[in-house]
């Protein structure tokens, strides 16, 4: 019997720029189509690091060139733009791959808003660099005029930093559920979703933040009542003592064991750590749920238990 699977695609599945992305999504589509052909329901979430950075930089340069004519583009709008053009390439590649295999399934991208808590401590300590490098003078001007938070970035110049809050809920979850129930392959929560918070009643306001795509995929998987969350990365399995002679590749982790390794500092922040955290959160969210961390091309084998790192109770 097929499973309901949410896949979190990393940047390596999408390339660094437009030509790379168009080439990369073809291979990505083949791996996803393998799961669909095996009878699974699949929902796809993805990152947008290079893409949203490119958009933010272009918008910043436009504002610099003629500040009287062009106003700054909110980060939430830049995330929405990245969702649209990544989804465009990804859904077309998936549609063509499925048609080539004689599989009659629609594919659709949902521009997804993800609610965050304005009281999240992350808003008090912005740490996520975005956008172009600036001189000290340019950075000081943005601080004075727009209230931006800025940091000096490894001697390369100054950059804006924003918060990275935890996701609370997926705003479009009912639409996504209905589409999955209708048999569609859905692309959602691109770049972690467009971060929004409620101001009064039903009104949503975009937040100057970015949401980690693995945590967003976990929230999506929980709200969709998925059986499995697959977090794709650049290695086949999670490891302890990574990069050392005594490296140990892990095929199975309980949440408790994963937490012990996290407490020991075994997983790099900003790299493997959020993936393991999101996997543990999903595995603990309900009985029978499983998270898998592996390579894109190994996802099918991982679902069958033949490779990757499985996290479950």
C-alpha positions in Angstrom: 0.0 0.0 0.0 1.4 3.4 -1.0 2.4 6.0 1.6 1.7 9.7 1.8 5.1 11.3 1.5 6.3 14.9 1.9 9.7 15.5 0.3 12.0 18.4 1.3 14.3 19.2 -1.6 17.6 20.8 -0.8 19.4 23.4 -3.0 21.5 20.7 -4.7 18.2 19.5 -6.3 17.6 22.9 -7.9 20.9 24.4 -9.0 22.4 27.8 -8.3 20.9 29.8 -11.2 18.3 29.7 -13.9 20.2 27.4 -16.5 21.4 25.1 -13.7 17.9 24.9 -12.2 16.3 23.9 -15.6 18.8 21.1 -15.9 18.7 20.0 -12.2 14.9 19.7 -12.0 14.9 17.1 -14.8 16.9 14.7 -12.6 14.8 15.7 -9.6 11.6 15.0 -11.5 12.8 11.4 -12.3 13.5 10.6 -8.6 10.1 12.0 -7.6 8.3 10.2 -10.4 9.9 6.9 -9.2 8.1 7.3 -5.9 4.8 8.2 -7.6 5.1 5.2 -10.0 5.6 3.0 -6.9 2.1 4.0 -5.8 2.9 6.8 -3.2 1.2 10.1 -2.8 3.9 12.8 -3.0 3.9 16.4 -1.9 7.1 18.4 -2.6 8.6 21.2 -0.5 11.9 22.9 -1.5 14.5 25.4 -0.5 15.1 28.7 -2.3 18.4 30.0 -0.9 20.2 30.9 -4.2 17.0 32.0 -5.9 15.6 34.3 -3.3 19.1 35.8 -2.9 19.3 36.5 -6.6 15.8 38.2 -6.5 16.7 40.2 -3.4 20.0 41.4 -5.0 18.3 42.4 -8.2 15.6 44.3 -6.3 18.2 46.0 -4.2 20.3 47.1 -7.2 17.1 48.5 -8.8 16.3 50.5 -5.7 19.9 51.8 -5.6 19.9 52.9 -9.2 16.8 55.1 -8.8 15.6 55.4 -5.2 13.1 58.1 -6.1 11.3 55.7 -8.5 11.7 52.3 -7.0 10.8 51.3 -3.4 12.4 48.3 -1.6 10.7 45.0 -2.3 9.6 43.2 0.9 11.3 40.0 1.6 8.0 38.2 1.8 7.3 39.2 -1.8 10.8 38.0 -2.9 10.0 34.6 -1.4 6.7 34.5 -3.3 8.5 35.3 -6.5 11.0 32.5 -5.9 8.1 30.1 -5.2 6.5 31.0 -8.5 9.5 30.5 -10.8 10.9 27.4 -9.0 7.5 25.9 -9.0 7.1 26.7 -12.7 10.2 24.7 -13.6 9.6 21.9 -11.2 5.9 21.3 -12.0 6.7 21.3 -15.8 9.6 18.8 -15.3 7.4 16.6 -13.2 4.4 16.8 -15.6 6.6 15.8 -18.6 8.3 13.0 -16.7 5.0 11.5 -15.6 3.5 11.8 -19.1 6.6 10.1 -20.5 5.8 7.2 -18.2 2.1 7.1 -19.1 1.1 8.3 -15.6 -2.0 10.6 -15.8 -1.5 12.9 -12.8 -1.8 16.7 -12.6 0.9 18.7 -11.0 0.3 22.1 -9.3 2.3 24.7 -7.4 0.6 26.4 -4.4 2.0 29.8 -3.4 2.1 29.0 0.3 2.0 31.3 3.3 3.3 29.9 6.6 2.2 31.5 9.8 4.9 32.4 12.3 4.6 33.8 15.8 5.6 37.5 16.1 6.7 36.7 19.6 9.2 34.1 18.4 12.6 34.8 20.0 14.2 34.7 16.6 12.8 38.1 15.8 14.8 39.6 18.7 18.0 38.0 17.4 18.1 38.1 13.5 20.9 35.9 12.2 20.1 34.9 8.6 22.1 36.9 6.1 20.2 37.9 2.9 20.8 40.1 -0.1 23.8 41.8 -1.5 27.0 42.8 0.2 27.2 46.5 1.1 29.7 49.1 2.3 29.6 50.3 5.8 28.1 53.6 4.6 25.3 51.8 2.7 24.6 49.6 5.7 24.4 52.5 8.1 22.0 54.3 5.7 19.6 51.3 5.7 19.7 51.0 9.4 18.9 54.7 9.8 16.2 54.9 7.0 14.5 51.5 7.2 15.5 50.0 10.6 17.3 47.0 9.1 19.6 44.8 11.1 23.0 44.4 9.5 26.2 42.4 10.3 29.7 42.4 8.9 30.1 39.2 7.0 33.6 37.6 7.2 35.4 40.6 5.9 33.5 40.7 2.6 31.2 43.6 3.5 28.0 44.2 5.4 24.7 42.3 4.8 21.2 42.6 6.1 20.2 39.8 8.5 16.6 38.7 9.2 14.9 36.4 11.7 14.4 32.6 11.0 11.4 31.8 13.2 9.8 28.4 13.6 6.7 27.7 11.5 3.4 27.5 13.3 0.9 26.4 10.6 0.4 26.3 6.9 -2.2 28.9 5.8 -3.2 27.0 2.6 -3.3 23.6 4.2 -7.0 23.0 3.3 -6.3 23.7 -0.4 -3.3 21.4 -0.3 -5.2 18.6 1.4 -8.0 18.9 -1.2 -5.5 18.8 -4.1 -3.8 15.7 -2.7 -7.2 14.0 -2.2 -8.0 14.8 -5.8 -4.9 12.9 -6.9 -2.6 15.9 -7.7 1.1 16.1 -7.1 1.5 19.3 -5.1 4.5 21.6 -4.9 4.1 23.7 -1.7 6.0 25.6 1.0 8.7 26.8 -1.4 11.6 28.3 0.4 10.0 27.4 3.7 6.9 29.3 2.8 6.1 33.0 2.7 6.3 34.0 6.4 3.2 35.8 7.7 1.6 36.6 11.0 -1.9 37.5 12.0 -2.5 41.2 12.9 -6.3 41.2 13.6 -9.0 38.8 12.7 -8.1 37.0 9.5 -5.6 39.7 8.2 -2.1 38.4 7.4 1.0 40.5 7.2 4.3 39.5 5.6 7.2 39.2 8.0 10.8 40.2 7.3 12.0 36.6 7.9 13.0 33.3 6.3 11.7 29.9 7.5 13.9 26.9 7.4 12.6 24.6 4.6 13.1 21.4 6.6 11.0 22.7 9.6 8.3 24.0 7.1 8.3 20.6 5.4 7.9 18.9 8.8 4.9 21.2 9.6 3.4 20.5 6.2 3.8 16.7 6.7 2.2 16.8 10.2 -0.8 18.8 9.0 -1.2 16.6 6.0 -1.1 13.5 8.2 1.7 12.1 6.1 3.3 8.7 6.8 6.8 9.8 5.9 8.9 12.9 5.7 11.9 12.6 3.4 14.6 15.2 3.8 17.0 15.2 0.9 20.6 16.3 1.3 24.1 15.9 -0.2 25.0 12.7 1.7 23.4 9.2 1.6 23.2 8.9 5.4 23.6 11.0 8.6 27.0 10.5 10.3 28.6 11.1 13.6 32.3 12.2 13.7 31.7 13.5 10.2 34.9 14.4 8.3 37.1 12.4 10.8 38.8 9.1 10.4 36.3 7.5 12.8 33.3 8.6 10.9 30.2 6.4 11.5 27.3 6.4 9.1 23.9 5.8 10.7 21.1 3.7 9.2 18.6 4.1 12.1 18.1 6.6 14.9 15.5 6.8 17.6 14.5 10.4 18.6 16.3 9.9 21.9 19.5 8.8 20.3 19.3 11.6 17.8 18.9 14.1 20.7 21.9 12.7 22.5 24.0 13.2 19.4 22.7 16.7 19.0 23.6 17.5 22.6 27.1 16.3 21.8 27.4 18.7 18.9 27.7 16.0 16.3 25.6 17.8 13.6 26.6 21.1 12.1 24.3 24.1 12.7 22.9 25.4 9.4 23.6 22.1 7.7 22.7 18.7 9.1 21.4 19.9 12.5 18.1 21.4 11.3 17.5 18.3 9.2 17.8 16.0 12.2 15.8 18.3 14.3 12.9 18.4 11.8 13.1 14.6 11.3 12.9 14.0 15.1 10.0 16.5 15.4 8.0 14.6 12.7 8.9 11.1 14.0 7.6 12.1 17.4 4.4 13.8 16.2 2.3 10.7 16.0 2.6 6.9 16.2 3.9 5.2 13.0 5.5 8.2 11.4 8.9 7.9 9.9 11.5 10.4 8.7 14.2 9.6 6.2 17.4 11.6 5.5 19.2 10.6 2.3 20.3 11.5 -1.2 17.7 12.5 -3.8 18.6 9.5 -6.1 18.4 7.1 -3.1 14.9 8.2 -1.9 13.2 5.1 -3.4 15.6 2.7 -1.8 15.3 4.6 1.4 11.6 4.2 1.5 12.1 0.5 1.2 14.6 0.5 4.1 17.7 -0.2 2.0 19.6 3.0 2.6 19.5 6.4 4.2 19.0 7.2 7.8 15.6 6.3 9.2 14.3 8.2 12.3 11.4 6.7 14.1 10.1 5.8 17.6 
